[in-house]
Amino acid sequence: MHFVLLLAMYLPLTTSTGPSAPRHSGGIVGRIRTEVPAPRNASRAVELGGQIRQLEERIDDLRDSGQISRREARDMRRNARAIGHSWWVYGSDGLSDFEADELQSRLLAANSLARPAPRPTGR
C-alpha cells in the first residue's frame, strides 16, 4: 500500500505534461510492413506435403488390394503420420534446408517400405 502511494506521488515528478511535452496522436509511428515475407522453402514444403499424401494413398491402396497385412499398413500409416506431424511442426515457421532434407530422406525410406513384396514365382 505504501509502495503504491509513493509511486503515485513520484510519477507526476518524472513525466512531462507541460507545453513542451511531445505530443502524438496515439497511432503507430513509422512505416508498417504490409507485405508478408514468403516462408523459407515454401515450394519445397508444398511438394513434401503432396508426397506425404501420396504415401498415405499408396499405403491404403496396398492394404485394399491385400498386398500388405493390416499390421504392416498400421505401422506404415503410423510412420506416415509421424512424418506428416514433423512436416506440420517444421513448416509452422518455414522449413530450413536441414528440415526439408530430413523430411525428404524419411519419405524416401517410407516409400521404399510401401512397395508390394515381390510374389514368389513357382518353378
N, C-alpha and C positions, 0 to 999 in steps of 0.2 A: 504494500500500500504506500509506504513511504517512497519507494522507488518510482512509482507512477507519478506521485506529486512532484518529486524532484525533476523527473523527465518533463512533466508538463510546464514547470517553471523554467527549465533550461531551453526548451525548443524555441520560444519566441526570441531568445537572445541570439540564436545561431541561424535563424532563417531570415532572409531579407524579404521584406514585404513592402518596402518603400517604393518611391517612384523609379529608383534606379534598378529595381529587381528585373531580371529578364522575364519577358512575357512570351508565352506561347499559347497556341490555341488548344493544346492538349492532343493534337494529332501526332502522327509519326513524322519525325524529322528525317529527311534523307530520301533516297530512292528505294523503292520497293521492287524486288525482282519478281517479275510476273512469269518469266519462262521457267519451266521446270527442267532441270538437267536430266538427260536420259540416263537410266541406270547403266552401270558398267556391264558389258557383255549382254545387253538386252536381247539381241537376236539369238545369241547362243543359249540364253535361258529359255527362250520360246522353243528353240529346236530341241533342247533336252526335255522340256515338258511334253512335247509331242512324242519323243522316243519312249518316255515313261508310259504314256497312254498306249502306244503300240505294243509295248512289252506286256501290259496288263491284258490287252485284247488277245495277244498270242497265247498267253497262259490259259485264258478262257477257251480259246479255240482248241488247244491241245487237250484240255480236260474234256470238253464236249465231244471230241472225236474219240476219246478213250485211249489216246496215245500216252498219257501220263495218269498216274493214280490221283485220287483225291488228296492224299497226304503230300505228294510231290507238288500238286497245284497249290495247296495251302502254304507250303514252305516258300514256293516261288512268289506267291502273292504277298506274303509277309515281307520278303526281301524287296519286292517292288514298292510296297508301301513305305518301307524304311528309306528307300532311295527318293521316293516322292516327298516324304517328310523333310529330308535333308534339302531337297531342291526348294521346297517352300521356305524353310528357315534361311537358307543361304540367299535366296532371291529377295528376301524382305528388304535388304539394303543393297542389293546388286551383287551379282556373282563376281568374285575375284577370279583371276586366271587359275589359281590353285584349286578353288572350289569347283569351278567348271570342269577342270581336268579330273578331279576326284570323282565327280558325278559321272563323267563320261566313262572312266575306267570301271566304275561299279556297274554301269549299264551294259558295257561290253561283256563283263563277266556274267551278269544275269541273263543277257541274251544268249550267251553260249550254252547256258544251262536250260534255257527254254526252247530247246530243239528236240524234236521227237527222236527217241532212241532208234538206232537202225534195227530193222527187223531181221531176225536171223534167216538166212537163206537155207532152204532144205536141200541138201545134196547128199 
